[in-house]
Amino acid sequence: MKTLLLIYSILIIALSCRQPAKPQIIQFTTYTKEVDSSVSLNKMRVIYNYFFLVRNYSSKKEVISVIDSFANNFLETGKFSPNREEVRIFFYKETSNTNIESIQANPREVDRYSNEHDLVWCFTLKRNNFLKKEKIKEGEVIETNSELIDPTTKFRIKRVE
């Protein structure tokens, strides 16, 4: 009996010490155009839309930090057209209904189901370099933060010999 209790205790300790799986960010496409343009006030306006699935999503600080870091690296202002109106990146948690296989089989389900149930973050980089971060739950924005991004290009000087 003592041996069984000892084995049971060791199993409980081992399982509680197990590291949670790290989040993986996977880009996917829907029927929505990645780059869309229109003319407004005689100027060409460009809007970028990017969609990402977060595998092993949780609302823990470590996962949010991974998403935040990924978004900031992705949104480097030098990558996009100077005529851009905004760049939007959407993050969805991977579930049984929102996953690569179901999205590829029926891309419209992102609008019909995933936006309401599995969309968790939206980052929008505006023309004036304001970055708006929205936390979303059940299709509703529950938290918004905005900050000005430094528009100066970052570069490194290499010494040539």
N, C-alpha and C positions, 0 to 999 in steps of 0.2 A: 504493500500500500504506500509506504514511504517512497519507494522507487517510482511508482506511478505519479505521485504528487510532485516529485522532483523533476521528472520528465515534463510534466504538464507546466510547471513553473518556468522551466528553461524555454519551452516553446513559446509561452506568453511573452517572455522577455525578448526572445529573438524576433518575434513578429512585431513587437512594438518598436524595436530599434531599426526596423527596415526603412531605408530611405524611400521617400515617394518618387515615382517616376518623374523625370524632368520634362518640362513642357517642350513640345516640338511645334514649330510654326510652319505650316504648309500652305503655299499659295494655290488658289484655285480660280477658275473663271466661271462666269455664269453667262446668260444671254446678254447682260449689260456690257456695253463697249468699255474696254479698258481706258481708252482715250476718246473723249467726245468733244466736239467743238461746235461753236455757234458764233454768229456775228451779232454784236450788240453795240449800238452807238458807233457804227462803222469800224469797229475793232473786232478782230478775231479773239474769241475767248476759248480757252482750253480747260477742260475738267478731266482729271485723272481719277479713276476708281480702281482700287485694288482690294482683293478679298483674300483673307487668310483664315485658315482653320487652326485652332490651338488644340493639339492633342495633349491629354493629361492636364486639362485646365482645372484650376481651383482659384478661389479668391484670396489665396495666401499672398503675403507681401513678396515672396520670392518669385512667384509666377507673374505677378503684376510688374515687377521689376524687369523680368525678361521681356515681356510685351512692350513695356515702355522703352527699353533700350533698343529693341528691334525697330520700333516705330521711328524713334529719333534717328537711327542710322539710315533707315529707308528713306526718310524725308529730307535728306540733305538737299538744300535748295538748288544746288548746281545741277542736279539730274534732270530737272524739268524745264519746259519751255518758259522763257521770260513772259510769254503771253498767258501763262496759266492763270486761271481765275482761282482754282483751288485744286488741291490734291487730297483725296479722301481714302483712308485705309480702314477697312472694317475687319474686326476680329470676331470669329464665331467659336464657341466651344464645341468640340467634337462630341456628338451624342449618337445614339442609334438612328436618329432621323437626319442629323446633319453630319455627314461624313463624305469622304471623297467619292465613294461608290454611289451613294444616293444622289449626290450633286451631279455627277457625270451622267447618271441615268435620267435625271429630270432637273435641269438647272433652274426651272421656275419655282421649285420648292424652296429655294432660298428666300424668295419674296413671300411665298404662301405660308411657309412654316418657320423657317430659320430666323427671319428678322424679328418675329414675334417671341420666339422661345429661346434661341441660342445665340443671338447677337449680344456680345458682352462689352465691347469697346469700339469706339469710332474716333479716329484722329483726323482732323481736317486742317490742312495747311492753307491759309488764305493768301491772296495776292500780296497783302501788306506784311507778310511773314508772321502773322499771328497764328499760333498753333492752338487749336481748340481740342481738348480731350474730353470725351463724353463716356461715362460709365453707364451701361444700359442693363436693365433688368426687366424681363417680361415685356419687351418692346418699348419701355418708357425710359427716358433719360433720368437717372437718379443723382448724377453728380456731373458737374462741368467745371473744367479748369481751362484758363487761357493764359498764354504767355507769348511774349515777343521773341522770335528766333533771330539771332545775330545773322544778318544777311551777308556779312563779309565772307568772302571765300577763304577757306583755310588751305594753306599750302605749306610745303616743306622745301627749303632750299637745299639742293644737293651740291656738294662740293665736287667739282670736276678736276681731276688731276691729269 
